[in-house]
Every structure is written in structure tokens, then in C-alpha cells.
Amino acid sequence: MKAALIALRAVVAREALRFIHQRERFVAALVRPLVWLLVFAAGFRAALGLSITPPYQTYITYETYIVPGLLGMILLFNGMQSSLSLVYDREMGSMKVLLTAPLPRWWLLMSKLLGSTAISILQCYAFLAIAALFGIDFAPWGYLAILPALVLAGLMLGALGLALSSFIKQLENFAGVMNFVIFPMFFLSSALYPLWKMAESSRLLHDICAANPFTHAVELIRFALYLDFNPLALLWTLLATLAFGALALWGYDPARGMKRAR
Amino acid sequence: MTLTVEGLSYAYGAKQALDGVTFQAPPGRFTALLGPNGAGKTTLFGLFAGLLRPGAGTISVAGHPMGRAALARMGIVFQQPTLDLDLTVTQNLRYAAALRGIAGRDAGRRIDQALDRLAMRERAAEKVRALNGGHRRRTEIARALLHEPSVLLCDEPTVGLDAASRSAITEHVHALATEGLAVLWATHLTDEVREGDHLLILHRGRLLADGPVAEVTAGAPLSDHFLSVTGAAA
């Protein structure tokens, strides 16, 4: 047990060290959602009228609406980026070092997930701090209440990235996955527009958005930000985390995953 | 016996990479696994590391069948570089030690010892990116020794190194074997094998020879013998 915890700490610390060494990555990860918040949202403010739906109890500006979605965006991009680093790692061979540690494989993969999630959450709070400087702020307890939601959403998206990385042989294939996973996941969700808006345009698109686990991760964060709780979102996010986690474990099973990855 | 391989087979789809391979690597011995490219050496290491699962046969290390107990007794040096270039030698070693549950002062002591054994102590604080190929390899060997394994497995560790680094590393690892470690050293270069070594010749997934070098070659130069058996079998 002690050995497992020492290993966990080392994997998380290594993720943090790698992150510190890549300062551009930190800046890029912050610039992306800030551009959406300060430019895109400003432009769309007038175009998108929002009605009062839970968890909101009063009219809100569009900038306020998309903050949980942009937190989700940070977690989504980071989850994919850390799996990109896994593909890179495996090509570089250091994934072999991790996987030959005499510990259960699920523990090693989960350590890696926790490490990347911790980094993502730091970025989320840095983003919230900058947003607050621009006057987009929330109740103080809301900042604390979103922490467990961010952890769960981060684990879910990290597990998805991990699962994808086990099926991708080379870095080049990864660009395709970015297009086929990140963009559909982000746009077919409640991150940028409420689902009832989507229903006005297309019932089918609405249903796809409603089934997208990313929608539920974003809603979990949105409700938590207002000290509200959305049990359905929690259930969906939990189930998706378990499903993606199981897929990742299967992908890294020596009986198949690494064989294909060679 | 430290490392025992019995009837080991592995196939990539229809391509048989290893076919009923059986051998042992005893402690205190440098066992050279000589084979041309594509012989199945790297597949064999993938099986040792648990990255692949054998189609048939067994591997055991110090009496433990493949699994966590066996992994804990193995030190592996992979063919591809596996160090984190942005971290220092010590940081890389600390990470590896922690993955095996070793931390704190104990880790520091073992790191110093392992670096000393490979004459790498003065490089401890350098970033791996700043090291030459030979020193990077030595760092990887030091890393494989941190947890005091009973067997050291090296998969063509001299690939891409210049002649001087190659001979220095071969020298170092031969010295480790004389200290009592079981060493399995995969290579396609006959000049890395010494007179007193135990020799295995692997070709197209099958073991063609298993015995002391002098016995296998019957007095002929090893390079000639190696060419004749792998050439004839081709």
C-alpha cells in the first residue's frame, strides 16, 4: 500500500514537473478559453437571448453562461493533451517504464489520470481568477463547490483521452482524433448554448447533445457553481468515467493493447 | 536459476515471432542473446516486461512466474531511450525508484550507489538532454539497478553508440555479472560477447545455440560461426 502511494505521488509530481517545463502549454491553455470568454462571448451577447433556467434564478449575461462550458473546455483539451503526451511517451518509451512498475496496471493508469487532472484544475482556477478580474465572478462558495465537479469531469475526460491513446499507434493519427473527438464533443454540448436553444433548431441535435457526457460534466460544474446539485448530471458523468476507464484498462491490456501499439 | 524461459512462443497474427524458446540465465553470468535483426529479441523483451502476453510457454524470475513479483526482481533496459530529457539524472532515477516504492533517504542512497557502479556520480545533477548517448545509456542501466534486481535484462543497449561508449558499457555490464547479477544481454554484434560468456543464438524466433561460447563455436571465431548458422538457416 505504501509503495502504491509513493508511486502515485511520483507520477503526479512528474506530470507537474513536465508542466512547469512547458510554460507555453500553460499560457496556451489559458488563452484559448479567455479568447472565447472575452471575444466570442462579447460578440454573441446580443445574438443569444437566455431565459431563466435552473440553476439560474435571474437573467445572466452570456459571458456568465459560458464560464462552466469553458472550464469544461480546459478539462477537455487537457485530457486530450495528456493522452497526446501518452502517445508521445509510448513512442519515447517512458510509458514502458511506468507499465513495468510492479504495481497493478489500473493503479498506474489512474495515477497518471490524477496527475493530469490536478494540472487541469490549476488551470481552471487560473482561468476563473482572470475572468474575475474582468468582472465575471461568482459567489465565493461557488468556487469551492465546483472543485469535486472539476475533479470528476477531469477524470472522465482524462480517462477518455487515455482510452483513445491506447488505440492510437502514432502521433499523426492523433490530429484526426482531435477533430473527431474534441470539436464534436464541445459543440454538441451545453457548453456554448443551453439545450432548449438547440431543441428550437433541431430535435435530433438536441438529443445528441443531451446524450453527450460532456454536456453532463458541464452541467455538473454549472450547478455546483451556484451551490446547486444536478443528480442526473452526476450520474451520467460517473457512468461515463467508469465506462471510459474500463475502455482504457482494456486498451492497455497486454493481451491486446500494447501488441497493436508496437 | 534466476531467469527461466520454457517453451515460449509468440505470434503477431500469422507471423510467428518466437517459437518454443527455452533457456536459463544463471546468476553471476553474462548471458549473451545473439541474433540478427528480426530474430525476435525485442518480442522476447516485451514478454519479459509484461507488455505482451505469451501465446504459449512460461517465464519465471527467481522462482516467481510472470507477474508483479517477477517484475519486482527484474531490471530492464529497453532498446529505445526511456529517460525524460527535461529532468536531471537524479530526478529520472528518483521517479523510477518511486515507481518501485522506494523514496526518501533510501532512494538517495541507492541512487548514489547505482551511479557509482556506472561511474556516473558526477553527472547526477545534469539534465539528461545535456548527456551524450553513452552516458544516457549508463543512466538507464543505473536506473535498472536501483531496486537491486536479481536479473538485469538489456535489449540491444549499445544501439547508436560510438565504439568507445559501446565498449565501456559492455565492460560495465560484464563487471556487474561478475558481482553476482544474472545478466541477459541482447545484441546482434559479436564483439560484445566475451570468451567466458554464456551464449544463446536466436534466429527467426528459434534458439539455434545454448552453451558456453567456446563450446558453441568449437574454437572458430564467433563472428564466423554466427554468420554460418544464421546464414545457413536463412
Interface residues (C-beta under 8 A of the other chain):
Chain A: K2 A3 A4 I6 A7 R9 A10 V11 A13 R14 L17 R18 H21 M92 G93 S94 K96 V97 L98 L99 T100 A101 P102 L103 P104 L108 P254 A255 M258 K259 R262
Chain B: Y12 G46 A49 G50 L51 L52 R53 R68 A69 L71 A72 M74 I76 F78 Q80 P81 T82 L83 D84 D86 L87 Q91 R94 Y95 A96 A98 L99 R100 G101 I102 A103
